[in-house]
Amino acid sequence: NVSTSTQASLDVSIRDQVAVLTLQRPAARNALNTELMLGLADAAERADSDPAVRCLVITGSEGNFAAGADIDELAARGAADGPGDPRVSAWQRLQRLDKPVIAAVEGYCLGGGCELALSADLLVVAEDAKLGQPEIRLGIIPGAGGLHRLAITLGKTRAMHLALTGDTFSGREAFEWGLASQCCEMGQALATAMATANRLTKGAPLAQRLAKRAVLSATEEMHRQGFEMARRSFEVLLSSPDKEEGMRAFREKRKPRFGET
Ligand code: CO8
């Protein structure tokens, strides 16, 4: 079986009241193209309203979670494709789920992949996973709340370092810094997430839903305007010369030369 980086699919299975949504585009390190994002949002909404499902687990395939939004698609995209873009609403739909969502992360978890993982209610990481927001190296910033979520949990100092350098951090660090709720050995993220999901299926659904809302009201709700500001900044940057150069350099596998035009 030959897989090419354009092939993408989302695998959905329901196991003991847990919907497992698996990103499958391994040849592109599960980079989130439109097909994958829309498939994920549709499947997550279906699971959220399915009475047979109590908890959602989002995971990757072949040792990686997701290496970000699809850079080839972003390269072709400008600021004109604004909030009406179905990809933007796919991200928003994923933020509105009532049931608990767990992200199970192995390997690369970068850019939009990291934003997806950080937006889950619980984050389970393999200790050697590589997380980060490397968008700055492409001449853009994260558009789906990544920098806010890092700043809310890590505080200004560490979040600013990560935002400006694009440096990655390990799953072990994510756990020690309080971003991840559980850390496990390489290869065990899905099993660890499933064990936690199975515990949640025995809990009180309405109370869980309201507990989730209560925690989000203390951490994220008051930052809505800031999230929106970052998303608009992301869109503005999509039309900048540095973004053109950053994404061309990624494709040409060379270092970008920023600020030259
Ligand atoms: N998009 C498209 N293709 C990708 C991506 C990506 N994000 N990541 C990897 N690929 C492709 C590569 O181009 C390569 O394709 P090909 O075989 O055709 O050359 C294939 O996957 C394998 O990649 P590598 O050869 O680079 O594999 P390595 O194991 O050497 O490296 C890395 C893996 C470190 C993950 C490397 O691929 C990498 O750095 N990827 C890019 C990471 C990145 O910059 N991510 C951020 C993207 S921007 C973003 O996510 C913005 C989010 C906005 C959210 C929007 C909200 C509204």
Residues whose N, C-alpha, C, O or C-beta is under 5 A from the ligand:
A	BS01	CO8	S5 A27 A28 R29 A31 A67 G68 A69 D70 I71 D72 V88 W91 Y108 L110 G111 G112 P134 E135 P142 G143 A144
